[in-house]
Amino acid sequence: MQSPLCWHAIDGCRLGMLSSLSRKGVQSMEIPGCLLYTKMGTAPHLTHDTLQMVQGVPVVAQFSFSAVAELHEVLAEYKEGMAKFIGMPESVLYCSLNDPATCCPSGYNNEKTVSVWGYGGRKEMTASTFMAIQQVIQPDWFQCLSDGDTIAEVISKKRAKKSVDRSLSFLDECLQLQEKSPELQKSLMIGVIEGGDVLEERLRSARETAKRPVAGFLLDGFGNNMAKKTKLELLSSVIAELPEDKPRLIHSIGRPDEVLECIEKGVDIFESCFPYQVTERGCALSFNHNYHLNPETAGIFFLIEVEEDKTNETVRRPEEMTSFEIYLKDKRYQDDFGPLMNGCSCYCCQNHSRAYVHHLLVTNELLAGVLLMMHNFQNYFGFFSSLRDALKEDKLIQLKTLISRQAL
């Protein structure tokens, strides 16, 4: 493997370091960890300057192939790759196939092409077209082309088998094309595990993908509306088939309680579109991950807020809202001059109040997204730091208890 993974197991979780991340052979990241979610290489709502004010920003930035594919002619003319094009020449870039924050229409893949959806609509990608565009992007990591159109609620065994067959075929063709491409010799290809909720096909996908010379594995399709028990059982079975010396990534799993469940099954790397989704619905992450506190009392402030919300609903809340966030458009915050979250050291909490952010939201000021994104990113990245520290200190059970009390 081109990017060595050094780790040891603690309570079933993998704690360690992934090194030689970039095409230049530098940079490393701790696992469990997350990627920086971006839109076209830029953190949503933030400039490079405001992003630098966020603590704990991951070293690997994620962007979607579906968006960049529309610009491939510009990148081809530029000739120096995506990282330099977006002004991040020293960054490590991971190119996922689709934007994990966006749902893609179903029913458009076949044995020869995979449809990706960008701002200009649908584009069909053959393996050769996909790899030609990757050559001009020049990412450090990239997700291989795969047929991930497997919605757990409706998929049949026949459709699951097709997704695996097609994905393995795409993988073999992409590996052959990578061998012939000088531009991609130093890029790391991530193999994709497909198969929906069909155990037999998931296992076949894992076993066959593990035989190929990929740098890591993406566990695809677990962010769909899959039953929790089914998801965890599939993860356990699939990960048992994967080699231990290569990283395991997962998309569309962002809730802290779900992250902990996946880490216990052996997942290493997550993306961070969850803070972005929280920001887009006008919410602030407000969950406690300080496991040094007494878990029986650490969540009291949070629980009181939830109870008050139920009796004082003045604004209809987003259906997707989780128990780890507060909805700042609610009128109850218009005279609340406290920080978004007590004890938070982010720029927003140190300089502004809930009342101010409430005002920005109800008046549709762009600054609302900036402040919320800074807060939500820092809170979320801090959660992963706490998670790693809890593993090092053998305090994972305390962190799990604390998080579970807030996962109402």
Contacts in CASP RR format, 6 or more apart in sequence:
PFRMAT RR
TARGET T0000
AUTHOR 0000-0000-0000
METHOD contacts of the structure
MODEL  1
MQSPLCWHAIDGCRLGMLSSLSRKGVQSMEIPGCLLYTKMGTAPHLTHDT
LQMVQGVPVVAQFSFSAVAELHEVLAEYKEGMAKFIGMPESVLYCSLNDP
ATCCPSGYNNEKTVSVWGYGGRKEMTASTFMAIQQVIQPDWFQCLSDGDT
IAEVISKKRAKKSVDRSLSFLDECLQLQEKSPELQKSLMIGVIEGGDVLE
ERLRSARETAKRPVAGFLLDGFGNNMAKKTKLELLSSVIAELPEDKPRLI
HSIGRPDEVLECIEKGVDIFESCFPYQVTERGCALSFNHNYHLNPETAGI
FFLIEVEEDKTNETVRRPEEMTSFEIYLKDKRYQDDFGPLMNGCSCYCCQ
NHSRAYVHHLLVTNELLAGVLLMMHNFQNYFGFFSSLRDALKEDKLIQLK
TLISRQAL
1 215 0 8 1.000
1 216 0 8 1.000
1 245 0 8 1.000
1 246 0 8 1.000
2 20 0 8 1.000
2 186 0 8 1.000
2 188 0 8 1.000
2 215 0 8 1.000
3 18 0 8 1.000
3 19 0 8 1.000
3 20 0 8 1.000
3 21 0 8 1.000
3 188 0 8 1.000
3 215 0 8 1.000
3 247 0 8 1.000
4 18 0 8 1.000
4 19 0 8 1.000
4 20 0 8 1.000
4 245 0 8 1.000
5 16 0 8 1.000
5 17 0 8 1.000
5 18 0 8 1.000
5 19 0 8 1.000
5 31 0 8 1.000
5 245 0 8 1.000
5 246 0 8 1.000
5 247 0 8 1.000
5 268 0 8 1.000
6 16 0 8 1.000
6 17 0 8 1.000
6 19 0 8 1.000
7 14 0 8 1.000
7 15 0 8 1.000
7 16 0 8 1.000
7 17 0 8 1.000
7 31 0 8 1.000
7 244 0 8 1.000
7 268 0 8 1.000
8 14 0 8 1.000
8 15 0 8 1.000
8 16 0 8 1.000
9 15 0 8 1.000
10 391 0 8 1.000
10 394 0 8 1.000
10 396 0 8 1.000
11 264 0 8 1.000
11 391 0 8 1.000
11 396 0 8 1.000
11 397 0 8 1.000
12 264 0 8 1.000
12 266 0 8 1.000
13 32 0 8 1.000
13 263 0 8 1.000
13 264 0 8 1.000
13 266 0 8 1.000
13 391 0 8 1.000
13 396 0 8 1.000
14 31 0 8 1.000
14 32 0 8 1.000
14 263 0 8 1.000
14 266 0 8 1.000
14 268 0 8 1.000
15 31 0 8 1.000
15 32 0 8 1.000
15 388 0 8 1.000
15 391 0 8 1.000
15 392 0 8 1.000
16 30 0 8 1.000
16 31 0 8 1.000
17 28 0 8 1.000
17 29 0 8 1.000
17 30 0 8 1.000
17 31 0 8 1.000
18 28 0 8 1.000
18 29 0 8 1.000
18 30 0 8 1.000
18 31 0 8 1.000
18 247 0 8 1.000
18 268 0 8 1.000
18 269 0 8 1.000
19 27 0 8 1.000
19 28 0 8 1.000
20 26 0 8 1.000
20 27 0 8 1.000
20 28 0 8 1.000
21 27 0 8 1.000
21 28 0 8 1.000
21 29 0 8 1.000
21 59 0 8 1.000
21 60 0 8 1.000
21 92 0 8 1.000
21 140 0 8 1.000
21 141 0 8 1.000
22 92 0 8 1.000
22 140 0 8 1.000
23 138 0 8 1.000
23 140 0 8 1.000
23 186 0 8 1.000
23 187 0 8 1.000
24 186 0 8 1.000
25 186 0 8 1.000
27 59 0 8 1.000
27 60 0 8 1.000
27 92 0 8 1.000
28 59 0 8 1.000
29 58 0 8 1.000
29 59 0 8 1.000
29 60 0 8 1.000
30 388 0 8 1.000
31 247 0 8 1.000
31 268 0 8 1.000
31 269 0 8 1.000
32 259 0 8 1.000
32 263 0 8 1.000
32 267 0 8 1.000
32 268 0 8 1.000
32 269 0 8 1.000
32 270 0 8 1.000
32 384 0 8 1.000
32 387 0 8 1.000
32 388 0 8 1.000
32 391 0 8 1.000
33 58 0 8 1.000
33 268 0 8 1.000
33 269 0 8 1.000
33 270 0 8 1.000
33 384 0 8 1.000
33 387 0 8 1.000
33 388 0 8 1.000
34 58 0 8 1.000
34 269 0 8 1.000
34 270 0 8 1.000
34 271 0 8 1.000
34 272 0 8 1.000
34 380 0 8 1.000
34 381 0 8 1.000
34 384 0 8 1.000
35 58 0 8 1.000
35 60 0 8 1.000
35 61 0 8 1.000
35 62 0 8 1.000
35 94 0 8 1.000
35 269 0 8 1.000
35 270 0 8 1.000
35 271 0 8 1.000
35 272 0 8 1.000
36 43 0 8 1.000
36 57 0 8 1.000
36 58 0 8 1.000
36 60 0 8 1.000
36 61 0 8 1.000
36 62 0 8 1.000
36 272 0 8 1.000
37 43 0 8 1.000
37 44 0 8 1.000
37 62 0 8 1.000
37 100 0 8 1.000
37 101 0 8 1.000
37 271 0 8 1.000
37 272 0 8 1.000
37 273 0 8 1.000
37 275 0 8 1.000
37 276 0 8 1.000
38 44 0 8 1.000
38 61 0 8 1.000
38 62 0 8 1.000
38 63 0 8 1.000
39 63 0 8 1.000
39 67 0 8 1.000
39 99 0 8 1.000
40 63 0 8 1.000
40 67 0 8 1.000
40 68 0 8 1.000
40 86 0 8 1.000
41 61 0 8 1.000
41 63 0 8 1.000
41 82 0 8 1.000
41 86 0 8 1.000
41 88 0 8 1.000
41 93 0 8 1.000
42 48 0 8 1.000
42 86 0 8 1.000
43 51 0 8 1.000
43 373 0 8 1.000
43 377 0 8 1.000
44 276 0 8 1.000
44 279 0 8 1.000
44 373 0 8 1.000
45 279 0 8 1.000
45 366 0 8 1.000
45 369 0 8 1.000
45 370 0 8 1.000
45 372 0 8 1.000
45 373 0 8 1.000
46 54 0 8 1.000
46 370 0 8 1.000
46 373 0 8 1.000
46 374 0 8 1.000
46 377 0 8 1.000
48 87 0 8 1.000
48 88 0 8 1.000
50 370 0 8 1.000
50 374 0 8 1.000
51 57 0 8 1.000
53 347 0 8 1.000
53 374 0 8 1.000
54 346 0 8 1.000
54 347 0 8 1.000
54 374 0 8 1.000
54 377 0 8 1.000
54 378 0 8 1.000
54 381 0 8 1.000
55 345 0 8 1.000
55 346 0 8 1.000
55 378 0 8 1.000
55 381 0 8 1.000
55 382 0 8 1.000
56 378 0 8 1.000
56 381 0 8 1.000
56 382 0 8 1.000
56 385 0 8 1.000
57 377 0 8 1.000
57 381 0 8 1.000
58 272 0 8 1.000
58 381 0 8 1.000
59 91 0 8 1.000
59 92 0 8 1.000
60 91 0 8 1.000
60 92 0 8 1.000
60 93 0 8 1.000
60 94 0 8 1.000
60 140 0 8 1.000
60 141 0 8 1.000
61 88 0 8 1.000
61 91 0 8 1.000
61 92 0 8 1.000
61 93 0 8 1.000
61 94 0 8 1.000
62 93 0 8 1.000
62 94 0 8 1.000
62 95 0 8 1.000
62 96 0 8 1.000
62 271 0 8 1.000
62 272 0 8 1.000
63 82 0 8 1.000
63 93 0 8 1.000
63 94 0 8 1.000
63 95 0 8 1.000
63 96 0 8 1.000
64 95 0 8 1.000
64 96 0 8 1.000
64 97 0 8 1.000
64 98 0 8 1.000
64 99 0 8 1.000
64 100 0 8 1.000
65 95 0 8 1.000
65 96 0 8 1.000
65 97 0 8 1.000
65 98 0 8 1.000
65 116 0 8 1.000
65 130 0 8 1.000
65 133 0 8 1.000
65 134 0 8 1.000
65 137 0 8 1.000
65 142 0 8 1.000
65 143 0 8 1.000
66 97 0 8 1.000
66 98 0 8 1.000
66 99 0 8 1.000
66 116 0 8 1.000
66 117 0 8 1.000
66 118 0 8 1.000
66 123 0 8 1.000
67 99 0 8 1.000
67 118 0 8 1.000
67 119 0 8 1.000
68 75 0 8 1.000
68 82 0 8 1.000
68 95 0 8 1.000
68 133 0 8 1.000
68 137 0 8 1.000
69 116 0 8 1.000
69 118 0 8 1.000
69 123 0 8 1.000
69 125 0 8 1.000
69 133 0 8 1.000
70 118 0 8 1.000
70 119 0 8 1.000
70 120 0 8 1.000
70 123 0 8 1.000
72 132 0 8 1.000
72 133 0 8 1.000
72 136 0 8 1.000
72 137 0 8 1.000
75 81 0 8 1.000
75 82 0 8 1.000
75 85 0 8 1.000
75 136 0 8 1.000
75 137 0 8 1.000
76 136 0 8 1.000
78 84 0 8 1.000
78 85 0 8 1.000
78 136 0 8 1.000
79 136 0 8 1.000
81 136 0 8 1.000
81 137 0 8 1.000
81 138 0 8 1.000
82 93 0 8 1.000
82 95 0 8 1.000
82 137 0 8 1.000
82 138 0 8 1.000
82 139 0 8 1.000
83 89 0 8 1.000
83 90 0 8 1.000
83 91 0 8 1.000
83 93 0 8 1.000
83 138 0 8 1.000
83 140 0 8 1.000
92 140 0 8 1.000
92 141 0 8 1.000
93 139 0 8 1.000
93 140 0 8 1.000
93 141 0 8 1.000
94 139 0 8 1.000
94 140 0 8 1.000
94 141 0 8 1.000
94 142 0 8 1.000
94 143 0 8 1.000
94 190 0 8 1.000
95 134 0 8 1.000
95 137 0 8 1.000
95 139 0 8 1.000
95 141 0 8 1.000
95 142 0 8 1.000
95 143 0 8 1.000
96 143 0 8 1.000
96 251 0 8 1.000
96 271 0 8 1.000
97 114 0 8 1.000
97 116 0 8 1.000
97 143 0 8 1.000
97 145 0 8 1.000
97 146 0 8 1.000
98 104 0 8 1.000
98 116 0 8 1.000
98 117 0 8 1.000
99 273 0 8 1.000
100 251 0 8 1.000
100 252 0 8 1.000
100 271 0 8 1.000
100 273 0 8 1.000
101 273 0 8 1.000
101 276 0 8 1.000
101 277 0 8 1.000
102 117 0 8 1.000
104 115 0 8 1.000
104 116 0 8 1.000
104 117 0 8 1.000
104 149 0 8 1.000
105 115 0 8 1.000
105 117 0 8 1.000
105 122 0 8 1.000
106 149 0 8 1.000
106 151 0 8 1.000
107 149 0 8 1.000
108 115 0 8 1.000
108 122 0 8 1.000
108 124 0 8 1.000
108 149 0 8 1.000
109 115 0 8 1.000
109 147 0 8 1.000
109 148 0 8 1.000
109 149 0 8 1.000
109 166 0 8 1.000
110 166 0 8 1.000
111 162 0 8 1.000
111 165 0 8 1.000
111 166 0 8 1.000
111 169 0 8 1.000
112 126 0 8 1.000
113 124 0 8 1.000
113 125 0 8 1.000
113 126 0 8 1.000
114 124 0 8 1.000
114 125 0 8 1.000
114 130 0 8 1.000
114 145 0 8 1.000
114 146 0 8 1.000
114 147 0 8 1.000
114 148 0 8 1.000
114 170 0 8 1.000
115 122 0 8 1.000
115 123 0 8 1.000
115 124 0 8 1.000
115 125 0 8 1.000
116 122 0 8 1.000
116 123 0 8 1.000
116 125 0 8 1.000
117 123 0 8 1.000
125 133 0 8 1.000
125 145 0 8 1.000
127 145 0 8 1.000
127 170 0 8 1.000
127 173 0 8 1.000
127 174 0 8 1.000
127 177 0 8 1.000
128 173 0 8 1.000
128 177 0 8 1.000
130 145 0 8 1.000
130 170 0 8 1.000
130 174 0 8 1.000
131 174 0 8 1.000
131 177 0 8 1.000
131 178 0 8 1.000
131 181 0 8 1.000
131 184 0 8 1.000
134 142 0 8 1.000
134 184 0 8 1.000
134 187 0 8 1.000
135 181 0 8 1.000
135 183 0 8 1.000
135 184 0 8 1.000
136 183 0 8 1.000
138 183 0 8 1.000
138 184 0 8 1.000
138 187 0 8 1.000
139 187 0 8 1.000
140 187 0 8 1.000
140 188 0 8 1.000
141 187 0 8 1.000
141 188 0 8 1.000
141 189 0 8 1.000
141 190 0 8 1.000
141 215 0 8 1.000
142 187 0 8 1.000
142 188 0 8 1.000
142 189 0 8 1.000
142 190 0 8 1.000
143 190 0 8 1.000
143 191 0 8 1.000
143 192 0 8 1.000
143 218 0 8 1.000
144 167 0 8 1.000
144 170 0 8 1.000
144 171 0 8 1.000
144 174 0 8 1.000
144 189 0 8 1.000
144 190 0 8 1.000
144 191 0 8 1.000
144 192 0 8 1.000
144 214 0 8 1.000
145 167 0 8 1.000
145 170 0 8 1.000
145 171 0 8 1.000
145 174 0 8 1.000
146 163 0 8 1.000
146 166 0 8 1.000
146 167 0 8 1.000
146 170 0 8 1.000
146 171 0 8 1.000
146 191 0 8 1.000
146 192 0 8 1.000
146 194 0 8 1.000
146 220 0 8 1.000
147 162 0 8 1.000
147 163 0 8 1.000
147 166 0 8 1.000
147 167 0 8 1.000
147 170 0 8 1.000
147 194 0 8 1.000
148 163 0 8 1.000
148 167 0 8 1.000
148 192 0 8 1.000
148 194 0 8 1.000
148 220 0 8 1.000
148 221 0 8 1.000
149 163 0 8 1.000
150 159 0 8 1.000
150 160 0 8 1.000
150 163 0 8 1.000
150 194 0 8 1.000
150 195 0 8 1.000
150 196 0 8 1.000
150 197 0 8 1.000
150 221 0 8 1.000
150 224 0 8 1.000
151 224 0 8 1.000
151 225 0 8 1.000
152 196 0 8 1.000
152 197 0 8 1.000
152 221 0 8 1.000
152 224 0 8 1.000
152 225 0 8 1.000
152 226 0 8 1.000
152 227 0 8 1.000
152 230 0 8 1.000
153 224 0 8 1.000
153 225 0 8 1.000
155 195 0 8 1.000
155 196 0 8 1.000
155 197 0 8 1.000
155 198 0 8 1.000
157 198 0 8 1.000
157 200 0 8 1.000
157 201 0 8 1.000
160 194 0 8 1.000
160 195 0 8 1.000
160 196 0 8 1.000
160 197 0 8 1.000
160 198 0 8 1.000
160 201 0 8 1.000
160 202 0 8 1.000
161 195 0 8 1.000
161 198 0 8 1.000
161 201 0 8 1.000
163 194 0 8 1.000
163 195 0 8 1.000
163 196 0 8 1.000
163 201 0 8 1.000
164 194 0 8 1.000
164 195 0 8 1.000
164 201 0 8 1.000
164 204 0 8 1.000
164 205 0 8 1.000
164 208 0 8 1.000
167 192 0 8 1.000
167 194 0 8 1.000
167 205 0 8 1.000
167 209 0 8 1.000
168 205 0 8 1.000
168 208 0 8 1.000
168 209 0 8 1.000
171 191 0 8 1.000
171 192 0 8 1.000
171 209 0 8 1.000
171 212 0 8 1.000
171 214 0 8 1.000
172 212 0 8 1.000
174 189 0 8 1.000
175 189 0 8 1.000
175 212 0 8 1.000
175 213 0 8 1.000
175 214 0 8 1.000
178 184 0 8 1.000
178 185 0 8 1.000
178 187 0 8 1.000
178 189 0 8 1.000
188 215 0 8 1.000
188 216 0 8 1.000
189 214 0 8 1.000
189 215 0 8 1.000
190 214 0 8 1.000
190 215 0 8 1.000
190 216 0 8 1.000
190 217 0 8 1.000
190 218 0 8 1.000
190 249 0 8 1.000
191 209 0 8 1.000
191 212 0 8 1.000
191 214 0 8 1.000
191 216 0 8 1.000
191 217 0 8 1.000
191 218 0 8 1.000
192 209 0 8 1.000
192 217 0 8 1.000
192 218 0 8 1.000
192 220 0 8 1.000
193 202 0 8 1.000
193 205 0 8 1.000
193 206 0 8 1.000
193 209 0 8 1.000
193 217 0 8 1.000
193 218 0 8 1.000
193 219 0 8 1.000
193 220 0 8 1.000
193 238 0 8 1.000
193 242 0 8 1.000
194 201 0 8 1.000
194 202 0 8 1.000
194 205 0 8 1.000
194 220 0 8 1.000
194 221 0 8 1.000
195 201 0 8 1.000
195 202 0 8 1.000
195 205 0 8 1.000
196 202 0 8 1.000
196 221 0 8 1.000
196 224 0 8 1.000
196 226 0 8 1.000
197 226 0 8 1.000
197 230 0 8 1.000
197 234 0 8 1.000
199 233 0 8 1.000
199 234 0 8 1.000
199 237 0 8 1.000
202 234 0 8 1.000
202 237 0 8 1.000
202 238 0 8 1.000
203 237 0 8 1.000
203 238 0 8 1.000
203 241 0 8 1.000
205 238 0 8 1.000
206 217 0 8 1.000
206 238 0 8 1.000
206 239 0 8 1.000
206 241 0 8 1.000
206 242 0 8 1.000
207 241 0 8 1.000
209 217 0 8 1.000
210 217 0 8 1.000
210 241 0 8 1.000
210 242 0 8 1.000
210 243 0 8 1.000
214 246 0 8 1.000
215 246 0 8 1.000
215 247 0 8 1.000
216 246 0 8 1.000
216 247 0 8 1.000
216 248 0 8 1.000
216 249 0 8 1.000
217 242 0 8 1.000
217 246 0 8 1.000
217 247 0 8 1.000
217 248 0 8 1.000
217 249 0 8 1.000
218 249 0 8 1.000
218 250 0 8 1.000
218 251 0 8 1.000
219 235 0 8 1.000
219 238 0 8 1.000
219 239 0 8 1.000
219 248 0 8 1.000
219 249 0 8 1.000
219 250 0 8 1.000
219 267 0 8 1.000
220 251 0 8 1.000
221 251 0 8 1.000
221 252 0 8 1.000
222 231 0 8 1.000
222 234 0 8 1.000
222 235 0 8 1.000
222 250 0 8 1.000
222 251 0 8 1.000
222 252 0 8 1.000
222 253 0 8 1.000
222 262 0 8 1.000
223 231 0 8 1.000
223 251 0 8 1.000
223 252 0 8 1.000
223 253 0 8 1.000
224 252 0 8 1.000
226 234 0 8 1.000
228 261 0 8 1.000
232 261 0 8 1.000
232 265 0 8 1.000
235 262 0 8 1.000
235 265 0 8 1.000
235 266 0 8 1.000
235 267 0 8 1.000
236 265 0 8 1.000
239 248 0 8 1.000
239 265 0 8 1.000
239 266 0 8 1.000
239 267 0 8 1.000
242 248 0 8 1.000
247 268 0 8 1.000
247 269 0 8 1.000
248 266 0 8 1.000
248 267 0 8 1.000
248 268 0 8 1.000
248 269 0 8 1.000
249 267 0 8 1.000
249 268 0 8 1.000
249 269 0 8 1.000
249 270 0 8 1.000
249 271 0 8 1.000
250 262 0 8 1.000
250 267 0 8 1.000
250 269 0 8 1.000
250 270 0 8 1.000
251 271 0 8 1.000
252 271 0 8 1.000
252 273 0 8 1.000
253 259 0 8 1.000
253 262 0 8 1.000
253 267 0 8 1.000
253 270 0 8 1.000
254 270 0 8 1.000
254 272 0 8 1.000
254 273 0 8 1.000
254 274 0 8 1.000
255 274 0 8 1.000
255 322 0 8 1.000
255 324 0 8 1.000
255 407 0 8 1.000
256 287 0 8 1.000
256 289 0 8 1.000
256 324 0 8 1.000
256 383 0 8 1.000
256 403 0 8 1.000
256 406 0 8 1.000
256 407 0 8 1.000
257 403 0 8 1.000
257 404 0 8 1.000
257 407 0 8 1.000
259 270 0 8 1.000
259 383 0 8 1.000
259 387 0 8 1.000
260 387 0 8 1.000
260 399 0 8 1.000
260 400 0 8 1.000
260 403 0 8 1.000
262 270 0 8 1.000
263 387 0 8 1.000
270 384 0 8 1.000
272 377 0 8 1.000
272 380 0 8 1.000
272 381 0 8 1.000
274 380 0 8 1.000
275 285 0 8 1.000
275 373 0 8 1.000
275 376 0 8 1.000
275 377 0 8 1.000
275 379 0 8 1.000
275 380 0 8 1.000
276 373 0 8 1.000
276 376 0 8 1.000
277 320 0 8 1.000
278 284 0 8 1.000
278 285 0 8 1.000
278 322 0 8 1.000
278 325 0 8 1.000
278 372 0 8 1.000
278 376 0 8 1.000
279 369 0 8 1.000
279 372 0 8 1.000
279 373 0 8 1.000
279 376 0 8 1.000
281 318 0 8 1.000
281 320 0 8 1.000
281 321 0 8 1.000
281 327 0 8 1.000
282 318 0 8 1.000
282 327 0 8 1.000
282 328 0 8 1.000
282 329 0 8 1.000
282 361 0 8 1.000
282 368 0 8 1.000
282 369 0 8 1.000
282 372 0 8 1.000
283 318 0 8 1.000
283 321 0 8 1.000
283 325 0 8 1.000
283 326 0 8 1.000
283 327 0 8 1.000
283 328 0 8 1.000
283 372 0 8 1.000
284 325 0 8 1.000
284 326 0 8 1.000
284 328 0 8 1.000
284 340 0 8 1.000
284 341 0 8 1.000
284 354 0 8 1.000
284 357 0 8 1.000
284 372 0 8 1.000
284 375 0 8 1.000
284 376 0 8 1.000
285 324 0 8 1.000
285 325 0 8 1.000
285 341 0 8 1.000
285 375 0 8 1.000
285 376 0 8 1.000
285 379 0 8 1.000
285 380 0 8 1.000
286 302 0 8 1.000
286 305 0 8 1.000
286 324 0 8 1.000
286 325 0 8 1.000
286 326 0 8 1.000
286 340 0 8 1.000
286 341 0 8 1.000
286 379 0 8 1.000
287 302 0 8 1.000
287 323 0 8 1.000
287 324 0 8 1.000
287 325 0 8 1.000
287 379 0 8 1.000
287 383 0 8 1.000
287 403 0 8 1.000
287 406 0 8 1.000
288 298 0 8 1.000
288 299 0 8 1.000
288 302 0 8 1.000
288 402 0 8 1.000
288 406 0 8 1.000
289 382 0 8 1.000
289 383 0 8 1.000
289 386 0 8 1.000
289 387 0 8 1.000
289 399 0 8 1.000
289 402 0 8 1.000
289 403 0 8 1.000
290 298 0 8 1.000
290 386 0 8 1.000
290 402 0 8 1.000
291 386 0 8 1.000
291 390 0 8 1.000
291 395 0 8 1.000
291 398 0 8 1.000
291 399 0 8 1.000
291 402 0 8 1.000
292 395 0 8 1.000
292 398 0 8 1.000
293 402 0 8 1.000
295 398 0 8 1.000
295 401 0 8 1.000
295 402 0 8 1.000
295 405 0 8 1.000
298 402 0 8 1.000
298 405 0 8 1.000
299 402 0 8 1.000
299 405 0 8 1.000
299 406 0 8 1.000
301 342 0 8 1.000
302 406 0 8 1.000
303 405 0 8 1.000
303 406 0 8 1.000
305 326 0 8 1.000
306 323 0 8 1.000
306 408 0 8 1.000
308 332 0 8 1.000
309 327 0 8 1.000
309 330 0 8 1.000
309 332 0 8 1.000
312 332 0 8 1.000
313 330 0 8 1.000
314 330 0 8 1.000
314 331 0 8 1.000
314 332 0 8 1.000
315 327 0 8 1.000
315 329 0 8 1.000
315 330 0 8 1.000
315 331 0 8 1.000
317 327 0 8 1.000
317 330 0 8 1.000
318 327 0 8 1.000
321 327 0 8 1.000
323 406 0 8 1.000
323 407 0 8 1.000
323 408 0 8 1.000
324 406 0 8 1.000
324 407 0 8 1.000
326 333 0 8 1.000
326 340 0 8 1.000
328 340 0 8 1.000
328 354 0 8 1.000
328 357 0 8 1.000
328 358 0 8 1.000
328 361 0 8 1.000
328 372 0 8 1.000
329 358 0 8 1.000
329 361 0 8 1.000
329 362 0 8 1.000
330 358 0 8 1.000
331 358 0 8 1.000
333 354 0 8 1.000
333 355 0 8 1.000
333 357 0 8 1.000
333 358 0 8 1.000
334 355 0 8 1.000
334 358 0 8 1.000
334 359 0 8 1.000
335 355 0 8 1.000
336 353 0 8 1.000
336 354 0 8 1.000
336 355 0 8 1.000
336 358 0 8 1.000
337 353 0 8 1.000
337 354 0 8 1.000
337 355 0 8 1.000
338 353 0 8 1.000
338 354 0 8 1.000
338 355 0 8 1.000
339 348 0 8 1.000
339 349 0 8 1.000
339 350 0 8 1.000
339 352 0 8 1.000
339 353 0 8 1.000
339 354 0 8 1.000
340 346 0 8 1.000
340 348 0 8 1.000
340 349 0 8 1.000
340 354 0 8 1.000
340 357 0 8 1.000
340 372 0 8 1.000
340 375 0 8 1.000
341 349 0 8 1.000
341 375 0 8 1.000
341 379 0 8 1.000
343 349 0 8 1.000
344 350 0 8 1.000
344 375 0 8 1.000
344 378 0 8 1.000
344 379 0 8 1.000
345 378 0 8 1.000
346 374 0 8 1.000
346 375 0 8 1.000
346 378 0 8 1.000
346 379 0 8 1.000
347 371 0 8 1.000
347 374 0 8 1.000
347 375 0 8 1.000
348 357 0 8 1.000
348 371 0 8 1.000
348 372 0 8 1.000
348 374 0 8 1.000
348 375 0 8 1.000
349 375 0 8 1.000
352 371 0 8 1.000
357 368 0 8 1.000
357 371 0 8 1.000
357 372 0 8 1.000
359 365 0 8 1.000
360 367 0 8 1.000
360 368 0 8 1.000
360 369 0 8 1.000
360 371 0 8 1.000
361 368 0 8 1.000
386 399 0 8 1.000
387 396 0 8 1.000
387 399 0 8 1.000
389 395 0 8 1.000
390 396 0 8 1.000
390 398 0 8 1.000
390 399 0 8 1.000
END
